[in-house]
């Protein structure tokens, strides 16, 4: 009598790119390549964010389309070159193989969803992930290589649309979606995933993102995100997780779990009142004889 092998639980694992799988922001690397001061890019991006002119994360795409300094100088070839200059977190390919190979009955399909131009992300991750597993902002180009129009934006709600597309394509239930991100541009998609009982991981202490994410993990190594997955989804205990990392040739040297309280404390009106008034406020009866 043959034994029945239970099917693996299938999950969609989706990750942001800039400062999630990398240490650099694509816009800063592009500015350096073009000889534009990075402070200028930061100023323009901050201005757009303050005006809510574009969805957060879409600042670079907007500049490439509408800012004369960027549009006139950037060609498609520059975007591929930028990808090769991005400083990546180590072991992204290993993370892809571990998740895709399955962990104790749980298999994860790894996709990257970024607001950055898709050429940058695919160039940076070439040989690590299949190109079809990478989604980013897409442009059409003139024969000269200059950007003509945008055909797909993947910022803000654009990421939600890609998540929904992949969920339908892979036929996974919404509670089996894992999303990893680092900044404010990931808020919409994290709220969407949380609402459908999926699992969200922040890889920064962004004050707007960390309270939304189910877990926050800080590590300079891409495989650091495995820890909350092994704990919360696979159900491993700490000794098992350490053994898992040992098996793959790694040692967790430091593992600190902390809860961060973010406080704004102001003096009360009574405490800022003049000394005489403070005394009056504190009197509740006559002094003893």
Secondary structure, DSSP 8 states (H G I E B T S, - for coil): --------EEEEEEE--TTTTBSS-HHHHHHHHHT--HHHHHHHHHHHHHHT-S-TT-HHHHHHHH-HHHHTT-BHHHHHHHHHH--B-BTHHHHHHHHHH-BTTEEEEEEEEEEEEHHHHHHHTTTTS-GGGEEEEEEEE-TTSBEEEEEE--STHHHHHHHHHHHHHHT--GGGEEEEE-SGGGHHHHHHHHHTT-EEEESS--TTTTTTSSEE---SBGGGGHHHIIIIII---HHHHHHHHHHTT-------------------HHHHS-HHHHHHHH--S----
